[in-house]
Amino acid sequence: MVNDSLLIYAPVPLFRRADGTLMMEDQACNGLRLWAENFKRLITIHPLDPGPPPPAWVPLDRVGENLARIQVEALPMTWRPDRFLQAMPAARRRIGALIEEADYLSFAIGGLFGDWGSVACIEAARRNRAHAVWTDRVESAVVRQQARTGHWRRRLRATLTARPMAALERHLIRKASVGLFHGRETFEAYAPFARRAELVHDIHISGADHITPDRKATKIAQAGHGPLRVVYVGRAEPMKGGPDWVEVLIRLRAKGVDVTATWLGEGSDLAEMRGRIAAAGLENHIRLPGFAQNRADVLEALRAAHLLMFCHKTPESPRNLIEALISATPIVGYGGAYAQGLIEAHQGGVLVSPNDIAALADAVAGLAQDRARLANLIERAARDGAPFNDVEVFRHRSEMIRKHMAPRAALAAAGLSQGAAAL
C-alpha cells in the first residue's frame, strides 16, 4: 500500500469512446488533478455510462501529469433497482478491495438505487474504517420536489423513493467519521446527524477566472446605462425554479422595466418556459439558447450581466452563485442559508423570501431604477467572490479529511483501529 493514499467515489460518470479512451467532464478532470496535488496517490471510483460521451466531455489525460498517480475505477451505471441489485455483489467486492488499499476514504452520497457512494460508505463502516461523506445538496429534498411536478410516473417514483432516501442519508452520515457538506444550506440540513461536520466548498474556479480589476471598473462605470441585463446559468429543472424566473421577468416588463435576460442551460422545464415567453410576446427580451459548451462563454455571460437572478426551490449549494460573485455580478433571488452565507461579508446581493415572485420582481425593479445602488452592489459582489479559488477549497477539504482520519499506519503502531480512533 502506498502511504498517504485517498480513495474517493465521485458520481460524475465516465464514458468510453469507441477507441477505448476514457472521457470525463472537464471540471471533474480538474478535480482529480487537485486531489492528486494533496495526496501521493488517488484512487477514484466513477459510474461508467454505456452511451456516447456528451460533447463537453474530454479525454482523461486532460488531468495532466498528475494522472500518473491516479487509479481510475469504473463501476456499472445502474439506476434501475433490478440492475443495481444484480451488479451489487461484484461491485461490493471491488469497493471492499479498494478500501483496503487506501489510507483515507471519502465518498460522495446522493441517491438510492445506483449510488455506489452509499455502498462504499456501508462497506467502510462494515470494515470499521474511518471515512468521510460528502454532498452538495439535500438529495431527498430534491426528489420530494420532483414528486410535485412532471409526468405521473416520475411523480410516483419520486414519492416512493424520497422517504427511504432521506433515511439512508441520515444513516450514512451518522456512521461516517465526518460529514463534509458543501455550502451552508446543506450543512445545516445534515450537520445535526453527523458525529462531526465541516462546512466546505467544491468549486472549479482558478484565479484567472476572476474578473480583472479593469473589467470590473468598466462594468461599474457602465452600470448606469442601457437595459438591465439579467442572466442565469444552470439546468432548467424543477428544482431551479425556471417558470418563476420567467414570471418575474414578465412582471418586470409589465412594470415598464427595460430588461433583457438569458438562461444558459438545458432541462425539462425549457418547453414550458419558452411557451410562457412566447405567450407574453417577449422572445426579443428573454433568451433561452440552451447549453453553453464553452466555459469561457459562460464566464463572459456572467461578467456581462448586471445580476444573476435565481429562483432555487430546494436546499442545495449551486456553484453558479459563486461563479457570479467572482464575475462581479450580484446574486438576486430566493433566500436561503447558502446564498446568505456567500454574501454575509459584503452583502453582494439581494435575497427575498423563497417562492415570493412579487418580492423578487420588486427587488429587481428597484435595482433597475437605482443604478447607483446597482453599481455599489457590483463592487460588493466582487469582494464577496474574492476568496474563492479551487486550489484553496481542495486543500481545505484535504486538511479536513486528514484532521478527522488518522492514517492507518500510525494507528497500527498505536494498536488502534480507525473506527475506534474516529469515535
Summary of the structure (lengths in Angstrom):
residues: 423
radius of gyration: 22.3
end to end distance: 24.7
largest distance: 73.0
contacts: 1446
relative contact order: 0.12
helix: 50%
strand: 19%
